[in-house]
Structures are given as structure tokens and as C-alpha cells.
């Protein structure tokens, strides 16, 4: 349960910036729903890179103490982004 809460806390810092930029970019696409999902899935790893690798690299220690390695956090980011693309392709 502690790891799930840690992942949720980790992902909260990625949701708002990724979703905000994705909505703006989606207005330039033909399908609004697919545009938001696709741009969100593409932007989230870059927001992760900027937020946790460049801006706050010491934050990884907090997640490591919760039992989450850097590799598992990256896998979570890429996995959720892939799930969003797959869900929107099925719609």
C-alpha cells in the first residue's frame, strides 16, 4: 500500500503540467480526445525527465525510501503513457 501511495504522489507532479500542455496541443489536432491522449502520452516522459532528473534529482531519495527505484518510477511513467494511448486507440 505504501508503494501505491508513493506512485500516486510521484505521478501527481506529472499530471497537471502534462495535461495542461496536452489540452493546448490537442486544439491543433483533428480529434480532440485522441489529440489530448496522444500528446499526454508523449509529453509525460519529458515532464518526468525535466521534473525529476533536472529540476529535483534529490527527490528520488524520498521514493527510494518508500521502496521505489528510479527504474520502477520510469517504468510506471512509460507504462501509464502506453495504457493511455492504447485506451484511446480503442475508443
C-alpha positions as CSV (number, residue, x, y, z in Angstrom):
1,X,0.0,0.0,0.0
2,X,2.9,2.3,0.8
3,X,4.3,1.8,-2.7
4,X,1.0,2.6,-4.4
5,X,0.7,5.8,-2.4
6,X,4.3,6.7,-3.3
7,X,3.5,6.1,-7.0
8,X,0.4,8.2,-6.7
9,X,2.3,11.0,-5.1
10,X,5.0,10.7,-7.7
11,X,2.5,10.8,-10.6
12,X,0.6,13.8,-9.2
13,X,3.5,16.1,-10.0
14,X,3.4,14.9,-13.6
15,X,-0.4,15.1,-14.3
16,X,-1.0,18.8,-14.3
17,X,1.9,20.0,-16.5
18,X,1.4,17.2,-19.0
19,X,-2.3,17.5,-19.1
20,X,-2.3,21.3,-19.4
21,X,0.1,21.3,-22.4
22,X,-1.7,18.3,-23.9
23,X,-5.0,20.2,-24.0
24,X,-3.4,23.2,-25.6
25,X,-1.8,20.9,-28.3
26,X,-5.0,19.0,-28.8
27,X,-6.7,22.0,-30.2
28,X,-4.4,21.7,-33.2
29,X,-5.3,18.1,-33.9
30,X,-8.4,16.8,-35.7
31,X,-9.6,14.6,-32.9
32,X,-9.7,16.4,-29.6
33,X,-9.8,13.2,-27.4
34,X,-7.1,11.4,-29.3
35,X,-5.0,14.6,-29.5
36,X,-5.1,15.0,-25.7
37,X,-4.3,11.4,-25.1
38,X,-1.5,11.1,-27.6
39,X,0.2,14.4,-26.6
40,X,-0.2,13.5,-23.0
41,X,1.5,10.1,-23.5
42,X,4.3,11.7,-25.5
43,X,4.8,14.7,-23.1
44,X,4.7,12.8,-19.8
45,X,8.1,11.2,-20.1
46,X,9.6,14.6,-21.0
47,X,7.9,16.2,-18.0
48,X,9.3,13.3,-15.9
49,X,12.7,14.0,-17.2
50,X,12.6,17.7,-16.5
51,X,10.9,17.5,-13.1
52,X,12.8,14.6,-11.5
53,X,16.1,14.4,-13.4
54,X,16.9,18.1,-13.9
55,X,14.8,20.1,-11.5
56,X,14.6,17.9,-8.4
57,X,17.1,15.0,-8.6
58,X,17.2,14.6,-4.8
59,X,13.5,13.7,-4.8
60,X,14.5,10.2,-5.9
61,X,15.8,9.5,-2.4
62,X,12.3,10.0,-1.0
63,X,10.9,7.4,-3.4
64,X,13.8,5.1,-2.8
65,X,13.0,5.1,0.9
66,X,9.4,4.1,0.0
67,X,10.8,1.1,-1.9
68,X,10.6,2.6,-5.4
69,X,13.7,2.7,-7.5
70,X,14.3,5.1,-10.3
71,X,13.8,2.3,-12.8
72,X,10.3,1.4,-11.4
73,X,9.3,5.1,-11.5
74,X,10.4,5.4,-15.1
75,X,8.6,2.1,-15.9
76,X,5.5,3.5,-14.2
77,X,5.6,6.6,-16.3
78,X,6.1,4.8,-19.6
79,X,3.5,2.1,-18.7
80,X,0.8,4.6,-17.9
81,X,1.5,6.6,-21.0
82,X,1.3,3.4,-23.1
83,X,-2.0,2.5,-21.4
84,X,-3.5,5.9,-22.2
85,X,-2.5,5.5,-25.9
86,X,-4.0,2.0,-26.1
87,X,-7.2,3.0,-24.4
88,X,-7.7,6.0,-26.8
89,X,-6.9,3.8,-29.8
90,X,-9.8,1.5,-28.8
91,X,-12.3,4.4,-28.5
